[in-house]
């Protein structure tokens, strides 16, 4: 396990979804809602979320929040 911090660019058009952080809007923490990168960055409590990042060729190509019951 490496604790090395890495900074990667996000590919233009990379799909980004939230569920727990969109529950107030959708009424369900299991519904995936699309977000832009700037919307995601402005989300309150983001540090408490768990996200899957897909990386290809040194760029983030997908960001998806993991639902935790």
N, CA, C, O and CB atoms as a CASP TS submission, in Angstrom:
PFRMAT TS
TARGET T0000
AUTHOR 0000-0000-0000
METHOD Language model
MODEL 1
PARENT N/A
ATOM      1  N   UNK     1       0.842  -1.174   0.000  1.00  0.00           N
ATOM      2  CA  UNK     1       0.000   0.000   0.000  1.00  0.00           C
ATOM      3  C   UNK     1       0.885   1.234   0.000  1.00  0.00           C
ATOM      4  O   UNK     1       1.810   1.348   0.804  1.00  0.00           O
ATOM      5  CB  UNK     1      -0.957   0.000   1.211  1.00  0.00           C
ATOM      6  N   UNK     2       0.599   2.140  -0.892  1.00  0.00           N
ATOM      7  CA  UNK     2       1.357   3.382  -0.980  1.00  0.00           C
ATOM      8  C   UNK     2       0.504   4.543  -0.475  1.00  0.00           C
ATOM      9  O   UNK     2      -0.677   4.642  -0.807  1.00  0.00           O
ATOM     10  CB  UNK     2       1.825   3.639  -2.432  1.00  0.00           C
ATOM     11  N   UNK     3       1.091   5.399   0.308  1.00  0.00           N
ATOM     12  CA  UNK     3       0.407   6.597   0.785  1.00  0.00           C
ATOM     13  C   UNK     3       0.810   7.827  -0.022  1.00  0.00           C
ATOM     14  O   UNK     3       0.513   8.958   0.362  1.00  0.00           O
ATOM     15  CB  UNK     3       0.708   6.821   2.264  1.00  0.00           C
ATOM     16  N   UNK     4       1.483   7.598  -1.134  1.00  0.00           N
ATOM     17  CA  UNK     4       1.920   8.678  -1.996  1.00  0.00           C
ATOM     18  C   UNK     4       0.706   9.380  -2.604  1.00  0.00           C
ATOM     19  O   UNK     4      -0.155   8.739  -3.206  1.00  0.00           O
ATOM     20  CB  UNK     4       2.855   8.148  -3.100  1.00  0.00           C
ATOM     21  N   UNK     5       0.647  10.694  -2.440  1.00  0.00           N
ATOM     22  CA  UNK     5      -0.442  11.486  -3.009  1.00  0.00           C
ATOM     23  C   UNK     5      -0.167  11.699  -4.487  1.00  0.00           C
ATOM     24  O   UNK     5       0.940  12.066  -4.880  1.00  0.00           O
ATOM     25  CB  UNK     5      -0.598  12.850  -2.272  1.00  0.00           C
ATOM     26  N   UNK     6      -1.175  11.467  -5.290  1.00  0.00           N
ATOM     27  CA  UNK     6      -1.046  11.656  -6.731  1.00  0.00           C
ATOM     28  C   UNK     6      -2.080  12.666  -7.196  1.00  0.00           C
ATOM     29  O   UNK     6      -3.210  12.681  -6.708  1.00  0.00           O
ATOM     30  CB  UNK     6      -1.209  10.313  -7.488  1.00  0.00           C
ATOM     31  N   UNK     7      -1.695  13.492  -8.122  1.00  0.00           N
ATOM     32  CA  UNK     7      -2.620  14.450  -8.731  1.00  0.00           C
ATOM     33  C   UNK     7      -2.735  14.087 -10.203  1.00  0.00           C
ATOM     34  O   UNK     7      -1.736  14.032 -10.920  1.00  0.00           O
ATOM     35  CB  UNK     7      -2.133  15.943  -8.541  1.00  0.00           C
ATOM     36  N   UNK     8      -3.966  13.840 -10.648  1.00  0.00           N
ATOM     37  CA  UNK     8      -4.201  13.436 -12.034  1.00  0.00           C
ATOM     38  C   UNK     8      -5.242  14.355 -12.671  1.00  0.00           C
ATOM     39  O   UNK     8      -6.160  14.812 -11.990  1.00  0.00           O
ATOM     40  CB  UNK     8      -4.665  11.957 -12.106  1.00  0.00           C
ATOM     41  N   UNK     9      -5.111  14.626 -13.946  1.00  0.00           N
ATOM     42  CA  UNK     9      -6.145  15.405 -14.623  1.00  0.00           C
ATOM     43  C   UNK     9      -7.394  14.550 -14.839  1.00  0.00           C
ATOM     44  O   UNK     9      -7.316  13.326 -14.946  1.00  0.00           O
ATOM     45  CB  UNK     9      -5.622  15.948 -15.972  1.00  0.00           C
ATOM     46  N   UNK    10      -8.524  15.208 -14.898  1.00  0.00           N
ATOM     47  CA  UNK    10      -9.790  14.530 -15.210  1.00  0.00           C
ATOM     48  C   UNK    10     -10.050  14.737 -16.695  1.00  0.00           C
ATOM     49  O   UNK    10     -10.035  15.866 -17.186  1.00  0.00           O
ATOM     50  CB  UNK    10     -10.992  15.081 -14.329  1.00  0.00           C
ATOM     51  N   UNK    11     -10.284  13.652 -17.396  1.00  0.00           N
ATOM     52  CA  UNK    11     -10.520  13.715 -18.835  1.00  0.00           C
ATOM     53  C   UNK    11     -11.783  14.522 -19.131  1.00  0.00           C
ATOM     54  O   UNK    11     -12.778  14.395 -18.418  1.00  0.00           O
ATOM     55  CB  UNK    11     -10.637  12.296 -19.427  1.00  0.00           C
ATOM     56  N   UNK    12     -11.751  15.346 -20.174  1.00  0.00           N
ATOM     57  CA  UNK    12     -12.963  16.071 -20.556  1.00  0.00           C
ATOM     58  C   UNK    12     -14.086  15.077 -20.845  1.00  0.00           C
ATOM     59  O   UNK    12     -13.871  14.064 -21.511  1.00  0.00           O
ATOM     60  CB  UNK    12     -12.701  16.975 -21.794  1.00  0.00           C
ATOM     61  N   UNK    13     -15.261  15.368 -20.351  1.00  0.00           N
ATOM     62  CA  UNK    13     -16.409  14.502 -20.589  1.00  0.00           C
ATOM     63  C   UNK    13     -16.454  13.261 -19.731  1.00  0.00           C
ATOM     64  O   UNK    13     -17.322  12.411 -19.926  1.00  0.00           O
ATOM     65  CB  UNK    13     -16.431  14.101 -21.997  1.00  0.00           C
ATOM     66  N   UNK    14     -15.528  13.131 -18.771  1.00  0.00           N
ATOM     67  CA  UNK    14     -15.547  11.960 -17.886  1.00  0.00           C
ATOM     68  C   UNK    14     -16.860  11.930 -17.121  1.00  0.00           C
ATOM     69  O   UNK    14     -17.230  12.935 -16.513  1.00  0.00           O
ATOM     70  CB  UNK    14     -14.342  11.980 -16.901  1.00  0.00           C
ATOM     71  N   UNK    15     -17.580  10.810 -17.128  1.00  0.00           N
ATOM     72  CA  UNK    15     -18.826  10.743 -16.375  1.00  0.00           C
ATOM     73  C   UNK    15     -18.554  10.799 -14.867  1.00  0.00           C
ATOM     74  O   UNK    15     -17.642  10.149 -14.356  1.00  0.00           O
ATOM     75  CB  UNK    15     -19.597   9.460 -16.731  1.00  0.00           C
ATOM     76  N   UNK    16     -19.360  11.584 -14.185  1.00  0.00           N
ATOM     77  CA  UNK    16     -19.256  11.743 -12.735  1.00  0.00           C
ATOM     78  C   UNK    16     -20.646  11.529 -12.158  1.00  0.00           C
ATOM     79  O   UNK    16     -21.608  12.159 -12.599  1.00  0.00           O
ATOM     80  CB  UNK    16     -18.679  13.158 -12.339  1.00  0.00           C
ATOM     81  N   UNK    17     -20.756  10.634 -11.164  1.00  0.00           N
ATOM     82  CA  UNK    17     -22.052  10.392 -10.522  1.00  0.00           C
ATOM     83  C   UNK    17     -21.914  10.406  -9.009  1.00  0.00           C
ATOM     84  O   UNK    17     -20.890  10.015  -8.449  1.00  0.00           O
ATOM     85  CB  UNK    17     -22.645   9.052 -10.984  1.00  0.00           C
ATOM     86  N   UNK    18     -22.972  10.866  -8.370  1.00  0.00           N
ATOM     87  CA  UNK    18     -23.088  10.812  -6.908  1.00  0.00           C
ATOM     88  C   UNK    18     -24.394  10.112  -6.577  1.00  0.00           C
ATOM     89  O   UNK    18     -25.315  10.089  -7.395  1.00  0.00           O
ATOM     90  CB  UNK    18     -23.034  12.249  -6.263  1.00  0.00           C
ATOM     91  N   UNK    19     -24.479   9.547  -5.396  1.00  0.00           N
ATOM     92  CA  UNK    19     -25.744   8.969  -4.941  1.00  0.00           C
ATOM     93  C   UNK    19     -26.035   9.452  -3.526  1.00  0.00           C
ATOM     94  O   UNK    19     -27.032  10.142  -3.315  1.00  0.00           O
ATOM     95  CB  UNK    19     -25.701   7.413  -4.993  1.00  0.00           C
ATOM     96  N   UNK    20     -25.207   9.115  -2.563  1.00  0.00           N
ATOM     97  CA  UNK    20     -25.422   9.568  -1.186  1.00  0.00           C
ATOM     98  C   UNK    20     -25.420  11.099  -1.137  1.00  0.00           C
ATOM     99  O   UNK    20     -26.255  11.701  -0.462  1.00  0.00           O
ATOM    100  CB  UNK    20     -24.328   8.990  -0.237  1.00  0.00           C
ATOM    101  N   UNK    21     -24.489  11.724  -1.849  1.00  0.00           N
ATOM    102  CA  UNK    21     -24.408  13.181  -1.851  1.00  0.00           C
ATOM    103  C   UNK    21     -25.471  13.834  -2.743  1.00  0.00           C
ATOM    104  O   UNK    21     -25.491  15.057  -2.878  1.00  0.00           O
ATOM    105  CB  UNK    21     -23.031  13.611  -2.304  1.00  0.00           C
ATOM    106  N   UNK    22     -26.329  13.056  -3.335  1.00  0.00           N
ATOM    107  CA  UNK    22     -27.439  13.574  -4.122  1.00  0.00           C
ATOM    108  C   UNK    22     -28.781  13.157  -3.563  1.00  0.00           C
ATOM    109  O   UNK    22     -29.815  13.420  -4.178  1.00  0.00           O
ATOM    110  CB  UNK    22     -27.320  13.117  -5.546  1.00  0.00           C
ATOM    111  N   UNK    23     -28.787  12.505  -2.395  1.00  0.00           N
ATOM    112  CA  UNK    23     -30.026  11.954  -1.830  1.00  0.00           C
ATOM    113  C   UNK    23     -31.076  13.016  -1.546  1.00  0.00           C
ATOM    114  O   UNK    23     -32.267  12.760  -1.722  1.00  0.00           O
ATOM    115  CB  UNK    23     -29.721  11.207  -0.558  1.00  0.00           C
ATOM    116  N   UNK    24     -30.667  14.195  -1.114  1.00  0.00           N
ATOM    117  CA  UNK    24     -31.643  15.250  -0.831  1.00  0.00           C
ATOM    118  C   UNK    24     -32.378  15.657  -2.110  1.00  0.00           C
ATOM    119  O   UNK    24     -33.551  16.025  -2.069  1.00  0.00           O
ATOM    120  CB  UNK    24     -30.947  16.479  -0.199  1.00  0.00           C
ATOM    121  N   UNK    25     -31.689  15.587  -3.227  1.00  0.00           N
ATOM    122  CA  UNK    25     -32.281  15.946  -4.517  1.00  0.00           C
ATOM    123  C   UNK    25     -33.142  14.825  -5.095  1.00  0.00           C
ATOM    124  O   UNK    25     -34.235  15.078  -5.601  1.00  0.00           O
ATOM    125  CB  UNK    25     -31.190  16.309  -5.503  1.00  0.00           C
ATOM    126  N   UNK    26     -32.644  13.575  -5.019  1.00  0.00           N
ATOM    127  CA  UNK    26     -33.342  12.461  -5.660  1.00  0.00           C
ATOM    128  C   UNK    26     -34.335  11.761  -4.739  1.00  0.00           C
ATOM    129  O   UNK    26     -35.270  11.107  -5.202  1.00  0.00           O
ATOM    130  CB  UNK    26     -32.343  11.461  -6.162  1.00  0.00           C
ATOM    131  N   UNK    27     -34.125  11.905  -3.422  1.00  0.00           N
ATOM    132  CA  UNK    27     -34.986  11.204  -2.479  1.00  0.00           C
ATOM    133  C   UNK    27     -34.506   9.798  -2.159  1.00  0.00           C
ATOM    134  O   UNK    27     -35.156   9.065  -1.414  1.00  0.00           O
ATOM    135  CB  UNK    27     -36.377  11.141  -3.018  1.00  0.00           C
ATOM    136  N   UNK    28     -33.348   9.423  -2.736  1.00  0.00           N
ATOM    137  CA  UNK    28     -32.809   8.078  -2.498  1.00  0.00           C
ATOM    138  C   UNK    28     -31.292   8.120  -2.552  1.00  0.00           C
ATOM    139  O   UNK    28     -30.716   8.721  -3.459  1.00  0.00           O
ATOM    140  CB  UNK    28     -33.358   7.064  -3.535  1.00  0.00           C
ATOM    141  N   UNK    29     -30.640   7.481  -1.579  1.00  0.00           N
ATOM    142  CA  UNK    29     -29.168   7.435  -1.616  1.00  0.00           C
ATOM    143  C   UNK    29     -28.634   6.377  -2.561  1.00  0.00           C
ATOM    144  O   UNK    29     -27.419   6.230  -2.691  1.00  0.00           O
ATOM    145  CB  UNK    29     -28.623   7.183  -0.233  1.00  0.00           C
ATOM    146  N   UNK    30     -29.512   5.634  -3.223  1.00  0.00           N
ATOM    147  CA  UNK    30     -29.039   4.621  -4.164  1.00  0.00           C
ATOM    148  C   UNK    30     -29.219   5.049  -5.624  1.00  0.00           C
ATOM    149  O   UNK    30     -28.856   4.309  -6.538  1.00  0.00           O
ATOM    150  CB  UNK    30     -29.770   3.313  -3.921  1.00  0.00           C
ATOM    151  N   UNK    31     -29.769   6.225  -5.835  1.00  0.00           N
ATOM    152  CA  UNK    31     -29.969   6.734  -7.199  1.00  0.00           C
ATOM    153  C   UNK    31     -28.736   7.511  -7.629  1.00  0.00           C
ATOM    154  O   UNK    31     -28.329   8.452  -6.949  1.00  0.00           O
ATOM    155  CB  UNK    31     -31.238   7.633  -7.286  1.00  0.00           C
ATOM    156  N   UNK    32     -28.143   7.129  -8.743  1.00  0.00           N
ATOM    157  CA  UNK    32     -26.983   7.840  -9.267  1.00  0.00           C
ATOM    158  C   UNK    32     -27.426   9.083 -10.020  1.00  0.00           C
ATOM    159  O   UNK    32     -28.285   9.020 -10.900  1.00  0.00           O
ATOM    160  CB  UNK    32     -26.152   6.926 -10.182  1.00  0.00           C
ATOM    161  N   UNK    33     -26.828  10.216  -9.661  1.00  0.00           N
ATOM    162  CA  UNK    33     -27.121  11.479 -10.316  1.00  0.00           C
ATOM    163  C   UNK    33     -25.865  12.009 -10.992  1.00  0.00           C
ATOM    164  O   UNK    33     -24.785  11.969 -10.402  1.00  0.00           O
ATOM    165  CB  UNK    33     -27.671  12.503  -9.309  1.00  0.00           C
ATOM    166  N   UNK    34     -25.986  12.505 -12.216  1.00  0.00           N
ATOM    167  CA  UNK    34     -24.807  13.044 -12.905  1.00  0.00           C
ATOM    168  C   UNK    34     -24.402  14.391 -12.314  1.00  0.00           C
ATOM    169  O   UNK    34     -25.240  15.162 -11.847  1.00  0.00           O
ATOM    170  CB  UNK    34     -25.084  13.192 -14.414  1.00  0.00           C
ATOM    171  N   UNK    35     -23.107  14.652 -12.345  1.00  0.00           N
ATOM    172  CA  UNK    35     -22.551  15.917 -11.881  1.00  0.00           C
ATOM    173  C   UNK    35     -21.437  16.344 -12.823  1.00  0.00           C
ATOM    174  O   UNK    35     -20.811  15.511 -13.478  1.00  0.00           O
ATOM    175  CB  UNK    35     -22.027  15.799 -10.425  1.00  0.00           C
ATOM    176  N   UNK    36     -21.196  17.645 -12.885  1.00  0.00           N
ATOM    177  CA  UNK    36     -20.011  18.146 -13.567  1.00  0.00           C
ATOM    178  C   UNK    36     -18.888  18.160 -12.537  1.00  0.00           C
ATOM    179  O   UNK    36     -19.136  18.023 -11.339  1.00  0.00           O
ATOM    180  CB  UNK    36     -20.252  19.582 -14.192  1.00  0.00           C
ATOM    181  N   UNK    37     -17.671  18.324 -12.996  1.00  0.00           N
ATOM    182  CA  UNK    37     -16.537  18.371 -12.082  1.00  0.00           C
ATOM    183  C   UNK    37     -16.667  19.557 -11.129  1.00  0.00           C
ATOM    184  O   UNK    37     -16.358  19.426  -9.945  1.00  0.00           O
ATOM    185  CB  UNK    37     -15.217  18.454 -12.865  1.00  0.00           C
ATOM    186  N   UNK    38     -17.115  20.708 -11.619  1.00  0.00           N
ATOM    187  CA  UNK    38     -17.275  21.868 -10.732  1.00  0.00           C
ATOM    188  C   UNK    38     -18.410  21.661  -9.733  1.00  0.00           C
ATOM    189  O   UNK    38     -18.309  22.122  -8.596  1.00  0.00           O
ATOM    190  CB  UNK    38     -17.534  23.133 -11.554  1.00  0.00           C
ATOM    191  N   UNK    39     -19.482  20.984 -10.126  1.00  0.00           N
ATOM    192  CA  UNK    39     -20.553  20.670  -9.166  1.00  0.00           C
ATOM    193  C   UNK    39     -20.037  19.726  -8.090  1.00  0.00           C
ATOM    194  O   UNK    39     -20.343  19.894  -6.910  1.00  0.00           O
ATOM    195  CB  UNK    39     -21.772  20.040  -9.887  1.00  0.00           C
ATOM    196  N   UNK    40     -19.256  18.736  -8.498  1.00  0.00           N
ATOM    197  CA  UNK    40     -18.699  17.795  -7.528  1.00  0.00           C
ATOM    198  C   UNK    40     -17.791  18.527  -6.543  1.00  0.00           C
ATOM    199  O   UNK    40     -17.867  18.297  -5.336  1.00  0.00           O
ATOM    200  CB  UNK    40     -17.919  16.671  -8.245  1.00  0.00           C
ATOM    201  N   UNK    41     -16.943  19.398  -7.050  1.00  0.00           N
ATOM    202  CA  UNK    41     -16.006  20.135  -6.193  1.00  0.00           C
ATOM    203  C   UNK    41     -16.731  21.025  -5.192  1.00  0.00           C
ATOM    204  O   UNK    41     -16.207  21.290  -4.110  1.00  0.00           O
ATOM    205  CB  UNK    41     -15.067  20.981  -7.044  1.00  0.00           C
ATOM    206  N   UNK    42     -17.923  21.488  -5.537  1.00  0.00           N
ATOM    207  CA  UNK    42     -18.691  22.375  -4.661  1.00  0.00           C
ATOM    208  C   UNK    42     -19.602  21.619  -3.693  1.00  0.00           C
ATOM    209  O   UNK    42     -20.338  22.249  -2.934  1.00  0.00           O
ATOM    210  CB  UNK    42     -19.521  23.319  -5.495  1.00  0.00           C
ATOM    211  N   UNK    43     -19.570  20.306  -3.703  1.00  0.00           N
ATOM    212  CA  UNK    43     -20.437  19.488  -2.866  1.00  0.00           C
ATOM    213  C   UNK    43     -19.976  19.511  -1.412  1.00  0.00           C
ATOM    214  O   UNK    43     -18.817  19.216  -1.120  1.00  0.00           O
ATOM    215  CB  UNK    43     -20.474  18.052  -3.385  1.00  0.00           C
ATOM    216  N   UNK    44     -20.881  19.862  -0.502  1.00  0.00           N
ATOM    217  CA  UNK    44     -20.570  19.854   0.928  1.00  0.00           C
ATOM    218  C   UNK    44     -20.378  18.424   1.421  1.00  0.00           C
ATOM    219  O   UNK    44     -21.082  17.511   0.991  1.00  0.00           O
ATOM    220  CB  UNK    44     -21.685  20.552   1.732  1.00  0.00           C
ATOM    221  N   UNK    45     -19.422  18.238   2.323  1.00  0.00           N
ATOM    222  CA  UNK    45     -19.199  16.934   2.945  1.00  0.00           C
ATOM    223  C   UNK    45     -18.544  15.916   2.042  1.00  0.00           C
ATOM    224  O   UNK    45     -18.558  14.722   2.341  1.00  0.00           O
ATOM    225  CB  UNK    45     -20.482  16.389   3.421  1.00  0.00           C
ATOM    226  N   UNK    46     -17.973  16.364   0.949  1.00  0.00           N
ATOM    227  CA  UNK    46     -17.381  15.445  -0.029  1.00  0.00           C
ATOM    228  C   UNK    46     -16.303  14.562   0.591  1.00  0.00           C
ATOM    229  O   UNK    46     -16.131  13.415   0.178  1.00  0.00           O
ATOM    230  CB  UNK    46     -16.792  16.230  -1.192  1.00  0.00           C
ATOM    231  N   UNK    47     -15.576  15.083   1.578  1.00  0.00           N
ATOM    232  CA  UNK    47     -14.506  14.309   2.214  1.00  0.00           C
ATOM    233  C   UNK    47     -15.041  13.089   2.948  1.00  0.00           C
ATOM    234  O   UNK    47     -14.268  12.191   3.282  1.00  0.00           O
ATOM    235  CB  UNK    47     -13.730  15.185   3.180  1.00  0.00           C
ATOM    236  N   UNK    48     -16.340  13.033   3.207  1.00  0.00           N
ATOM    237  CA  UNK    48     -16.938  11.883   3.889  1.00  0.00           C
ATOM    238  C   UNK    48     -17.423  10.813   2.912  1.00  0.00           C
ATOM    239  O   UNK    48     -17.887   9.755   3.338  1.00  0.00           O
ATOM    240  CB  UNK    48     -18.095  12.342   4.757  1.00  0.00           C
ATOM    241  N   UNK    49     -17.321  11.071   1.625  1.00  0.00           N
ATOM    242  CA  UNK    49     -17.793  10.115   0.628  1.00  0.00           C
ATOM    243  C   UNK    49     -16.715   9.122   0.237  1.00  0.00           C
ATOM    244  O   UNK    49     -15.530   9.328   0.498  1.00  0.00           O
ATOM    245  CB  UNK    49     -18.286  10.842  -0.601  1.00  0.00           C
ATOM    246  N   UNK    50     -17.148   8.051  -0.390  1.00  0.00           N
ATOM    247  CA  UNK    50     -16.241   7.046  -0.942  1.00  0.00           C
ATOM    248  C   UNK    50     -16.482   7.040  -2.444  1.00  0.00           C
ATOM    249  O   UNK    50     -17.617   6.898  -2.900  1.00  0.00           O
ATOM    250  CB  UNK    50     -16.472   5.608  -0.299  1.00  0.00           C
ATOM    251  N   UNK    51     -15.412   7.193  -3.205  1.00  0.00           N
ATOM    252  CA  UNK    51     -15.541   7.300  -4.657  1.00  0.00           C
ATOM    253  C   UNK    51     -14.627   6.306  -5.351  1.00  0.00           C
ATOM    254  O   UNK    51     -13.508   6.046  -4.908  1.00  0.00           O
ATOM    255  CB  UNK    51     -15.225   8.725  -5.123  1.00  0.00           C
ATOM    256  N   UNK    52     -15.125   5.760  -6.445  1.00  0.00           N
ATOM    257  CA  UNK    52     -14.332   4.923  -7.335  1.00  0.00           C
ATOM    258  C   UNK    52     -13.808   5.830  -8.441  1.00  0.00           C
ATOM    259  O   UNK    52     -14.578   6.567  -9.058  1.00  0.00           O
ATOM    260  CB  UNK    52     -15.174   3.719  -7.917  1.00  0.00           C
ATOM    261  N   UNK    53     -12.511   5.781  -8.693  1.00  0.00           N
ATOM    262  CA  UNK    53     -11.918   6.530  -9.794  1.00  0.00           C
ATOM    263  C   UNK    53     -11.388   5.531 -10.811  1.00  0.00           C
ATOM    264  O   UNK    53     -10.665   4.599 -10.461  1.00  0.00           O
ATOM    265  CB  UNK    53     -10.782   7.484  -9.293  1.00  0.00           C
ATOM    266  N   UNK    54     -11.749   5.732 -12.062  1.00  0.00           N
ATOM    267  CA  UNK    54     -11.203   4.917 -13.138  1.00  0.00           C
ATOM    268  C   UNK    54     -10.116   5.748 -13.809  1.00  0.00           C
ATOM    269  O   UNK    54     -10.342   6.892 -14.204  1.00  0.00           O
ATOM    270  CB  UNK    54     -12.321   4.474 -14.167  1.00  0.00           C
ATOM    271  N   UNK    55      -8.941   5.158 -13.930  1.00  0.00           N
ATOM    272  CA  UNK    55      -7.798   5.869 -14.498  1.00  0.00           C
ATOM    273  C   UNK    55      -7.316   5.120 -15.734  1.00  0.00           C
ATOM    274  O   UNK    55      -7.147   3.900 -15.714  1.00  0.00           O
ATOM    275  CB  UNK    55      -6.649   6.014 -13.453  1.00  0.00           C
ATOM    276  N   UNK    56      -7.100   5.868 -16.804  1.00  0.00           N
ATOM    277  CA  UNK    56      -6.545   5.299 -18.033  1.00  0.00           C
ATOM    278  C   UNK    56      -5.569   6.317 -18.623  1.00  0.00           C
ATOM    279  O   UNK    56      -5.879   7.504 -18.723  1.00  0.00           O
ATOM    280  CB  UNK    56      -7.681   4.933 -19.063  1.00  0.00           C
ATOM    281  N   UNK    57      -4.411   5.846 -19.005  1.00  0.00           N
ATOM    282  CA  UNK    57      -3.397   6.707 -19.614  1.00  0.00           C
ATOM    283  C   UNK    57      -3.088   7.940 -18.770  1.00  0.00           C
ATOM    284  O   UNK    57      -2.865   9.028 -19.300  1.00  0.00           O
ATOM    285  CB  UNK    57      -3.849   7.139 -20.990  1.00  0.00           C
ATOM    286  N   UNK    58      -3.076   7.755 -17.439  1.00  0.00           N
ATOM    287  CA  UNK    58      -2.704   8.839 -16.542  1.00  0.00           C
ATOM    288  C   UNK    58      -3.774   9.888 -16.317  1.00  0.00           C
ATOM    289  O   UNK    58      -3.496  10.944 -15.747  1.00  0.00           O
ATOM    290  CB  UNK    58      -1.507   9.495 -17.058  1.00  0.00           C
ATOM    291  N   UNK    59      -5.007   9.611 -16.762  1.00  0.00           N
ATOM    292  CA  UNK    59      -6.120  10.550 -16.567  1.00  0.00           C
ATOM    293  C   UNK    59      -7.291   9.839 -15.897  1.00  0.00           C
ATOM    294  O   UNK    59      -7.511   8.647 -16.111  1.00  0.00           O
ATOM    295  CB  UNK    59      -6.566  11.166 -17.919  1.00  0.00           C
ATOM    296  N   UNK    60      -8.035  10.582 -15.088  1.00  0.00           N
ATOM    297  CA  UNK    60      -9.257  10.043 -14.483  1.00  0.00           C
ATOM    298  C   UNK    60     -10.328  10.080 -15.563  1.00  0.00           C
ATOM    299  O   UNK    60     -10.631  11.137 -16.116  1.00  0.00           O
ATOM    300  CB  UNK    60      -9.697  10.861 -13.194  1.00  0.00           C
ATOM    301  N   UNK    61     -10.900   8.908 -15.857  1.00  0.00           N
ATOM    302  CA  UNK    61     -11.889   8.816 -16.932  1.00  0.00           C
ATOM    303  C   UNK    61     -13.306   8.580 -16.417  1.00  0.00           C
ATOM    304  O   UNK    61     -14.262   8.594 -17.192  1.00  0.00           O
ATOM    305  CB  UNK    61     -11.509   7.706 -17.881  1.00  0.00           C
ATOM    306  N   UNK    62     -13.440   8.364 -15.108  1.00  0.00           N
ATOM    307  CA  UNK    62     -14.758   8.179 -14.497  1.00  0.00           C
ATOM    308  C   UNK    62     -14.624   8.379 -12.993  1.00  0.00           C
ATOM    309  O   UNK    62     -13.639   7.965 -12.382  1.00  0.00           O
ATOM    310  CB  UNK    62     -15.346   6.763 -14.824  1.00  0.00           C
ATOM    311  N   UNK    63     -15.649   9.033 -12.396  1.00  0.00           N
ATOM    312  CA  UNK    63     -15.729   9.203 -10.954  1.00  0.00           C
ATOM    313  C   UNK    63     -17.140   8.783 -10.549  1.00  0.00           C
ATOM    314  O   UNK    63     -18.124   9.323 -11.055  1.00  0.00           O
ATOM    315  CB  UNK    63     -15.404  10.694 -10.514  1.00  0.00           C
ATOM    316  N   UNK    64     -17.233   7.817  -9.636  1.00  0.00           N
ATOM    317  CA  UNK    64     -18.549   7.316  -9.221  1.00  0.00           C
ATOM    318  C   UNK    64     -18.560   7.142  -7.703  1.00  0.00           C
ATOM    319  O   UNK    64     -17.692   6.479  -7.133  1.00  0.00           O
ATOM    320  CB  UNK    64     -18.890   5.964  -9.938  1.00  0.00           C
ATOM    321  N   UNK    65     -19.547   7.742  -7.068  1.00  0.00           N
ATOM    322  CA  UNK    65     -19.679   7.581  -5.611  1.00  0.00           C
ATOM    323  C   UNK    65     -20.165   6.172  -5.291  1.00  0.00           C
ATOM    324  O   UNK    65     -21.032   5.626  -5.973  1.00  0.00           O
ATOM    325  CB  UNK    65     -20.658   8.639  -5.019  1.00  0.00           C
ATOM    326  N   UNK    66     -19.596   5.602  -4.253  1.00  0.00           N
ATOM    327  CA  UNK    66     -19.977   4.271  -3.773  1.00  0.00           C
ATOM    328  C   UNK    66     -21.064   4.427  -2.712  1.00  0.00           C
ATOM    329  O   UNK    66     -20.866   5.130  -1.722  1.00  0.00           O
ATOM    330  CB  UNK    66     -18.739   3.499  -3.196  1.00  0.00           C
ATOM    331  N   UNK    67     -22.193   3.785  -2.909  1.00  0.00           N
ATOM    332  CA  UNK    67     -23.248   3.782  -1.890  1.00  0.00           C
ATOM    333  C   UNK    67     -22.795   2.920  -0.728  1.00  0.00           C
ATOM    334  O   UNK    67     -22.338   1.792  -0.915  1.00  0.00           O
ATOM    335  CB  UNK    67     -24.602   3.262  -2.471  1.00  0.00           C
ATOM    336  N   UNK    68     -22.926   3.459   0.470  1.00  0.00           N
ATOM    337  CA  UNK    68     -22.639   2.696   1.684  1.00  0.00           C
ATOM    338  C   UNK    68     -23.888   2.719   2.564  1.00  0.00           C
ATOM    339  O   UNK    68     -24.314   3.789   2.998  1.00  0.00           O
ATOM    340  CB  UNK    68     -21.394   3.281   2.450  1.00  0.00           C
ATOM    341  N   UNK    69     -24.475   1.564   2.831  1.00  0.00           N
ATOM    342  CA  UNK    69     -25.685   1.539   3.640  1.00  0.00           C
ATOM    343  C   UNK    69     -25.427   1.936   5.081  1.00  0.00           C
ATOM    344  O   UNK    69     -26.354   1.963   5.890  1.00  0.00           O
ATOM    345  CB  UNK    69     -26.304   0.173   3.597  1.00  0.00           C
TER
END
